[in-house]
Structures are given as structure tokens and as C-alpha cells.
Amino acid sequence: MSNEFYAVHEPILDRDYCEQPTHLSRYPALILVHHNREIIPAHWHAGLEINYVVNGTGTVSIDSKIERLHPGKLCIVSPYSIHSFVTENDDGRPPLILSISFDGKRLQRIYELADRFLLSPYAASATDEDRHAISERCLAMIDATTQIGAETSLKINALLYEMLYLVYRRFVSGTRKHHITSHSKGTMQPILGFIESHHTEQLTEENAAREFGYSREYFSRLFKENIDINFKEYLTKLRLEDAYQQLMYGNVNKLATIANDTGFPSVRSFTGAFRKHYGLTPLAYRKAHLDI
């Protein structure tokens, strides 16, 4: 399809890996329908994001927590959460995945506490009925993106605001730590941007701590408290994302080359990390998925 909602592109990221706004003025969100195999690199933004899988498989990483994508999967990404996606075909069928990224600044003008909350489809207050309600609106949104008419933008905006109300009414799972919201200096975003920029190098926790003027011990506590995993685990996740892209989409056949290009100290460490994350060795995974 050739309409604006199907013209999927990679996010435009600043030096701290914050996605830059590309929202159409008539909507408070960027709405995209993904219909090809893709790798969406790690990024964050000040507004929440909703994703719904109609067809396809793959993985989603939200604040370094990995989940499998499958038809019917609902994802709700909190403001400021680092997230990335890998989408794959499913039994030969291409992906069909809705992505709605709300504009953080516009959202805060509507609801000033919007960036203070952690959101999850598994929030204690959310029921199966609530998840079904969001999913049905996602399907209605996909249908609306194929329609042409003067009233189409009204329908899309109505669905967007219904989703917002449901999310903040039923899917709040906690409160964001204050210094990671837009009401503060955003301590972690520059750090995460630095790690992203240098993760293919021989980066150590001590190097990163020194870059920001912290002791290694303080930096280690700060990182773990705010990202919920340690520095090494986060660094490995970024390297695996790069390695996955080379393995599945590049013309590189030697594991030693992939390991070296993505920052792994050895083929053994790369293979072990890949198997732990994806359940198969790199070559076995490529054979299984490229033959689909």
C-alpha cells in the first residue's frame, strides 16, 4: 500500500538516541503499519507507544526485557523506555504490525502527568476485557488507515484518544523515577546514548563511568537502579542487535567477522550470548529463519 501510514522508515534519532518527532500535525501520534521484515533499533521518546501484532513474529525489547512477538501480541511502551523491535515473517506471511507513538509534548499539554507513569499490558488493574478493548481499537485503527474520506482523520483521532484514556485508566503499573522524566535533567539518556555510540568498541563500565565523572561503583549502582539490568547485560543486548542485523541481513558469513564488528571479544562469547537470547546458535538460527 502507498499511503502515509504504510511508508515505514527508521526512526530519526538524536545523539542521545531519542526519536525525533515526525508526527503529522492533525494527529497527536505517529501511526505506522509495518508490513515487512525489519529491525527497529534501540531508541526512546517522551510519549508512550502502543504496538499490536496482527501477523508475524519476532522479538521486542523494552528496557532490556525481551518478549516474543506473535499474532495478537499487545505491547505498551512507557515514556522514556528504551525499546527495539525485530519483525519476521510467520509461515511465509509478511508481518502486519501497528505502531502508534504519541508525541510527548502534545500529550503533556493534554495530561501533564503523562510521562510520570510506567505502563504495561499486564498491569494489575488491567483485565482481559481491557486488553481486548485496546486490541479491538488497534484493529479498527488499521482499518481506518486504509480508508479515504474527509471524515477519516476524525475517526483516527477518536481512536487515538480512546486508547489514551484506556491506557492511563487501566494500564498504569507504577511511577517513573523522577529524574528520568522531562521534569528533570534526564540523567540516564546521555549515558545510554554514549553506550549506544561506543558499544562496538572495547567499552568497559569503568570507561563509561569516567566519561561522566562517576566512580565505577557509583555508576554501577546508578545504572542498575534505573535500567533494571547491569551495564554488561545492557552492552551485550546492544551488540546482539547489531550482530543479528549482520547475520540475517548482511553478506557476512564468518562468525568471527560478526563478533569482531559488533564488539564481542570472541566467537565463543558471541555464540554463547546469541544462544542464550535467541535459543539457537547463530548459524542454526539463520538457517531456520531464512528458509521460511
HELIX and SHEET records of a PDB file:
HELIX    1   1 GLY A  104  ILE A  110  1                                   7    
HELIX    2   2 ALA A  114  ARG A  116  5                                   3    
HELIX    3   3 ASP A  128  THR A  145  1                                  18    
HELIX    4   4 THR A  152  ARG A  170  1                                  19    
HELIX    5   5 HIS A  178  ILE A  180  5                                   3    
HELIX    6   6 MET A  188  HIS A  198  1                                  11    
HELIX    7   7 GLU A  205  GLU A  211  1                                   7    
HELIX    8   8 ARG A  216  ILE A  227  1                                  12    
HELIX    9   9 PHE A  231  TYR A  249  1                                  19    
HELIX   10  10 LEU A  255  THR A  262  1                                   8    
HELIX   11  11 VAL A  267  TYR A  278  1                                  12    
HELIX   12  12 PRO A  282  LEU A  290  1                                   9    
SHEET    1   A 4 ALA A  29  HIS A  34  0                                        
SHEET    2   A 4 LEU A  96  PHE A 102 -1                                        
SHEET    3   A 4 GLU A  49  ASN A  55 -1                                        
SHEET    4   A 4 LEU A  74  VAL A  77 -1                                        
SHEET    1   B 4 GLU A  38  HIS A  43  0                                        
SHEET    2   B 4 HIS A  83  GLU A  88 -1                                        
SHEET    3   B 4 THR A  57  ILE A  62 -1                                        
SHEET    4   B 4 LYS A  65  LEU A  69 -1                                        
SHEET    1   C 2 PHE A 117  LEU A 119  0                                        
SHEET    2   C 2 VAL A 172  THR A 175 -1                                        
END                                                                             
